[in-house]
Amino acid sequence: MKLRYLVCTALLCTLLAACGRNSGTTIAGDNGSIQLRDGVAVIHVTSQPDARVSGDGDLSIDGKPVALTSDQRDLLKQYYVGVYKIRSEGIATGKAGAALAGQAVGSVMSGLAHGDTDKIGKDIQAQAGKVTAQAAAICDGLEQLRAAQDAVATQVAAFRPYATLDKDKVAKCKQGMDEANRSLAGHRT
């Protein structure tokens, strides 16, 4: 019943996306988090004051602006775009999850009404593939954000304690996508 877990995952994505619209988007890590709130990326790291990155590439730590060169500011703009992209991909994944949930309910109702229960799984699998493809974009975004983070940390010493997105986080995301794709492939056979 791995398909049941995909449906539950889709519903969870939908709920998370709905929450993210009003309260901000959070990228959680082992040592802290990155939140997109009111157009600003807020980086919270354990035992550090919060850092904030604006869309214009401004960096402040504990409410104090950090002096930056134009090249450093450009790197911080890329970082901000990476956070924003993950937010956008998360919302798109939530919408795809909502579509999956709607399709699942419709397929179950139709399959039961017409006595064609074999069609239910096929319909849901087709939509679930769209959800996993959309979710894969989040993993790609994490990888790009990590590269942007590392570039900023190399050039801006004050940012180094906030560079907590590591290879393991990206690898876990990709591993989860691989497992979801294998699960879908197993249901198609």
VOGU-3710 file (C-alpha; in Angstrom, 3 decimals, decimal comma):
1> mklrylvcta> 0,000/0,000/0,000  2,819/2,406/-0,809  0,379/4,300/-2,994  -1,549/5,182/0,163  1,608/6,833/1,506  1,969/8,874/-1,680  -1,578/10,149/-1,278  -0,874/11,035/2,357  2,343/12,783/1,318  0,451/14,768/-1,298
11> llctllaacg> -2,095/15,856/1,280  0,689/16,880/3,651  2,345/18,926/0,885  -0,964/20,649/0,275  -1,330/21,561/3,928  2,259/22,790/4,163  1,889/24,929/1,061  -1,303/26,439/2,410  0,422/27,278/5,691  3,418/28,753/3,856
21> rnsgttiagd> 1,391/31,408/2,064  0,563/33,407/5,154  3,110/32,441/7,765  6,251/32,266/5,627  8,219/29,407/4,149  10,729/27,477/6,245  13,688/25,415/5,112  14,570/23,425/8,207  18,024/22,125/8,971  19,747/20,296/11,781
31> ngsiqlrdgv> 21,269/23,467/13,171  18,632/26,060/12,340  16,312/27,250/9,628  15,832/29,664/6,770  12,491/31,420/6,561  11,108/33,663/3,866  9,006/36,235/5,712  7,712/39,513/4,397  10,112/39,442/1,457  13,208/38,793/3,566
41> avihvtsqpd> 15,158/35,557/4,046  15,648/35,146/7,801  18,382/32,711/8,792  18,197/31,336/12,307  21,142/29,307/13,553  21,433/27,865/17,046  23,546/30,120/19,309  23,689/32,950/16,727  21,608/36,095/16,302  19,314/35,989/13,268
51> arvsgdgdls> 20,689/37,070/9,909  18,484/38,676/7,250  19,021/38,782/3,497  16,859/41,048/1,353  16,069/40,658/-2,323  18,450/43,549/-2,967  21,318/41,588/-1,427  21,442/43,498/1,853  22,678/41,488/4,835  22,003/42,330/8,439
61> idgkpvalts> 22,936/40,337/11,508  21,168/40,972/14,794  19,536/43,992/13,165  22,857/45,578/12,180  23,728/46,046/8,489  26,866/44,317/7,234  29,089/46,357/4,901  29,293/44,634/1,512  30,979/45,097/-1,838  28,827/45,027/-4,966
71> dqrdllkqyy> 30,137/41,507/-5,753  29,181/40,278/-2,294  25,757/41,882/-2,649  25,299/40,045/-5,976  26,111/36,731/-4,262  23,553/37,479/-1,559  20,961/38,262/-4,251  21,600/34,793/-5,696  21,160/33,324/-2,232  17,851/35,145/-1,791
81> vgvykirseg> 16,672/33,977/-5,221  17,509/30,408/-4,170  15,349/30,689/-1,050  12,543/32,260/-3,075  12,780/29,519/-5,706  12,400/26,793/-3,084  9,343/28,613/-1,748  7,852/28,762/-5,245  8,592/25,090/-5,883  7,056/24,198/-2,520
91> iatgkagaal> 3,846/26,011/-3,423  3,776/24,338/-6,845  4,307/20,944/-5,190  1,480/21,692/-2,788  -0,797/22,549/-5,702  0,195/19,333/-7,470  -0,524/17,480/-4,221  -3,936/19,125/-3,997  -4,648/18,072/-7,569  -3,591/14,523/-6,662
101> agqavgsvms> -5,903/14,511/-3,656  -8,787/15,781/-5,780  -8,077/13,243/-8,481  -7,790/10,450/-5,918  -11,209/11,253/-4,483  -12,722/11,547/-7,961  -11,098/8,314/-9,133  -12,298/6,403/-6,094  -15,844/7,702/-6,477  -15,898/7,010/-10,222
111> glahgdtdki> -14,245/3,602/-9,877  -16,672/2,507/-7,215  -19,694/3,901/-9,034  -18,754/2,152/-12,275  -17,325/-1,012/-10,736  -13,904/-0,273/-12,304  -11,641/-0,267/-9,264  -8,543/-1,189/-11,324  -8,622/2,261/-12,907  -8,333/3,986/-9,528
121> gkdiqaqagk> -4,668/3,125/-9,000  -3,680/3,991/-12,565  -5,297/7,428/-12,344  -3,661/8,181/-9,015  -0,226/6,948/-10,182  -0,308/9,251/-13,187  -0,997/12,267/-10,986  1,504/11,109/-8,319  4,231/11,166/-10,971  3,525/14,865/-11,458
131> vtaqaaaicd> 3,847/15,475/-7,727  7,196/13,685/-7,494  8,482/15,557/-10,564  7,478/18,851/-8,948  9,018/17,838/-5,629  12,279/16,956/-7,407  12,552/20,644/-8,288  12,765/21,372/-4,546  15,812/19,097/-4,284  17,381/20,858/-7,261
141> gleqlraaqd> 16,638/24,170/-5,586  18,294/23,000/-2,369  21,396/22,074/-4,314  21,480/25,496/-5,981  20,847/27,244/-2,662  23,710/25,326/-1,092  26,036/26,428/-3,896  24,920/30,053/-3,448  25,319/29,772/0,332  28,847/28,389/-0,026
151> avatqvaafr> 29,784/31,168/-2,453  28,531/33,807/0,000  30,310/32,154/2,936  33,570/32,176/0,987  33,315/35,925/0,335  31,502/37,252/3,432  33,100/36,236/6,724  30,115/37,412/8,784  27,871/34,979/6,872  29,975/31,854/7,540
161> pyatldkdkv> 28,160/30,803/10,751  24,892/30,869/8,766  26,093/28,471/6,062  24,470/25,401/7,598  22,856/23,812/4,544  25,136/20,856/3,891  25,570/18,023/1,401  23,615/15,645/3,632  20,454/17,762/3,480  20,592/17,790/-0,321
171> akckqgmdea> 21,448/14,075/-0,453  18,526/13,184/1,845  16,164/15,136/-0,379  17,393/13,343/-3,481  17,291/9,987/-1,703  13,666/10,615/-0,767  12,862/11,426/-4,401  14,595/8,251/-5,570  12,545/6,199/-3,104  9,312/7,857/-4,234
181> nrslaghrt> 10,146/7,205/-7,888  10,993/3,554/-7,171  7,727/3,199/-5,297  5,803/4,648/-8,240  7,655/2,421/-10,679  6,794/-0,614/-8,543  3,094/0,252/-8,770  3,201/0,582/-12,539  4,364/-2,952/-13,106
//
